[in-house]
Amino acid sequence: MAIFELRTYTVVVGKMNDVVELYKSAGWPALSKHPKKLAGYFTGDVGAINQLVHLWKFDDDADRRAFWAGVFGDPEFMAFAKVLRPMLISQENKLMLAAPWGPEVQTS
């Protein structure tokens, strides 16, 4: 059964543009080398304007753990993370199962 991981990063006020540029120049190039598990990345527009949200789809928990082990073992990604972390206030992760109705979330 597929599981979804919703990650929400709260960014230091005034640093969102820096975070976006860092993801474009270093974060996404590092992540895109790994298996395609990403359903989407989002930035807040109204309300939580200082949040970066991403949704991941995995086959199961073993798939999820293997994916993150690969990402966290990647020196290029870890160099990106070292620069990113001081611009974050908090990180919240939620693991979710799809409801048995509605559209299925696709990944490429």
C-alpha positions as CSV (number, residue, x, y, z in Angstrom):
1,M,0.0,0.0,0.0
2,A,1.4,3.4,-1.0
3,I,2.2,5.9,1.7
4,F,2.6,9.6,1.3
5,E,5.0,11.8,3.3
6,L,4.1,15.5,3.7
7,R,7.0,17.6,4.7
8,T,6.5,21.2,5.8
9,Y,9.5,23.5,6.4
10,T,8.9,26.8,8.1
11,V,11.4,29.3,6.8
12,V,12.9,32.2,8.7
13,V,11.0,35.3,7.8
14,G,12.7,37.2,5.0
15,K,14.6,34.1,3.8
16,M,12.1,32.5,1.4
17,N,13.6,34.0,-1.7
18,D,17.0,32.7,-0.6
19,V,15.5,29.2,0.0
20,V,13.9,29.2,-3.4
21,E,17.1,30.2,-5.1
22,L,19.1,27.6,-3.2
23,Y,16.6,24.8,-4.1
24,K,16.8,25.9,-7.8
25,S,20.6,26.0,-7.9
26,A,21.5,23.1,-5.6
27,G,18.6,21.3,-3.9
28,W,16.6,20.2,-6.9
29,P,19.7,19.2,-9.0
30,A,20.8,16.9,-6.1
31,L,17.3,15.5,-5.5
32,S,16.5,14.9,-9.2
33,K,19.3,12.3,-9.4
34,H,17.4,10.0,-7.1
35,P,14.3,7.9,-7.8
36,K,11.2,9.9,-8.9
37,K,9.1,9.8,-5.7
38,L,8.1,13.5,-5.6
39,A,4.4,14.4,-6.1
40,G,4.9,18.1,-5.7
41,Y,6.7,21.1,-4.1
42,F,4.7,24.1,-3.0
43,T,5.4,27.5,-1.4
44,G,2.8,29.3,0.7
45,D,0.9,32.2,-1.0
46,V,-1.7,33.2,1.5
47,G,-1.6,32.3,5.2
48,A,1.6,30.4,5.8
49,I,3.6,32.5,3.4
50,N,6.9,31.4,5.0
51,Q,6.4,27.7,4.4
52,L,7.9,25.2,1.9
53,V,5.7,22.1,1.5
54,H,6.5,18.9,-0.4
55,L,4.6,15.7,-0.9
56,W,6.3,12.4,-1.6
57,K,4.7,9.1,-2.7
58,F,6.4,5.8,-1.8
59,D,5.4,2.2,-2.4
60,D,5.7,1.4,1.3
61,D,7.8,2.3,4.4
62,A,10.7,0.2,3.2
63,D,10.7,2.2,-0.1
64,R,10.5,5.4,1.9
65,R,13.4,4.5,4.1
66,A,15.6,3.4,1.2
67,F,14.9,6.6,-0.7
68,W,15.8,8.9,2.2
69,A,18.9,6.7,3.0
70,G,20.1,7.3,-0.5
71,V,19.4,11.1,-0.4
72,F,21.0,11.5,3.0
73,G,24.0,9.5,1.8
74,D,24.5,11.8,-1.2
75,P,27.3,14.3,-0.5
76,E,25.8,16.8,-3.0
77,F,22.5,16.8,-1.2
78,M,24.1,17.0,2.2
79,A,26.2,20.1,1.1
80,F,22.9,21.7,0.0
81,A,21.2,20.8,3.4
82,K,24.1,22.3,5.3
83,V,23.4,25.7,3.7
84,L,19.6,25.3,3.9
85,R,19.3,24.4,7.6
86,P,20.1,27.8,9.1
87,M,17.3,29.3,7.0
88,L,14.7,27.0,8.6
89,I,12.8,27.4,11.8
90,S,11.2,24.0,11.9
91,Q,10.3,20.8,9.9
92,E,7.2,18.8,10.3
93,N,6.7,15.4,8.7
94,K,3.4,13.5,8.3
95,L,3.0,10.0,7.0
96,M,-0.4,9.4,5.4
97,L,-2.4,6.8,3.5
98,A,-4.6,7.6,0.6
99,A,-8.3,7.6,1.3
100,P,-10.2,4.9,-0.6
101,W,-12.0,7.5,-2.9
102,G,-10.9,10.4,-5.1
103,P,-8.1,10.7,-7.6
104,E,-4.8,8.9,-7.2
105,V,-1.7,11.1,-6.8
106,Q,0.7,10.4,-9.6
107,T,4.4,10.8,-9.7
108,S,6.6,10.9,-12.8
